[in-house]
Amino acid sequence: MMKIFKRFRKDESGAVTVDWVVLTAAVVALAAVAYNQISTGTSAISGNVSSALSGTTVSTGLGGGTTPAPSP
């Protein structure tokens, strides 16, 4: 019985699989955190850009006045 236990303790064939599973889970978790941070940042920036552009008038440079957007 001790011989079987010693052989089982020295066998490391399944340890590599466990290492890869843990490593892959860590990479997926880091990717999810990065995606969340990038998504939040881009939403905030797009809101700032939208606010800045909504108060802007467009000038043609020819008559000094503003022109409305063309209708479709």
ABEGO torsion letter per residue (X at the ends): XAAAAAAAAABAAAAAAAAAAAAAAAAAAAAAAAAAAAAAAAAAAAAAAAAAAAABBBBAGAAGBBBBBBBX
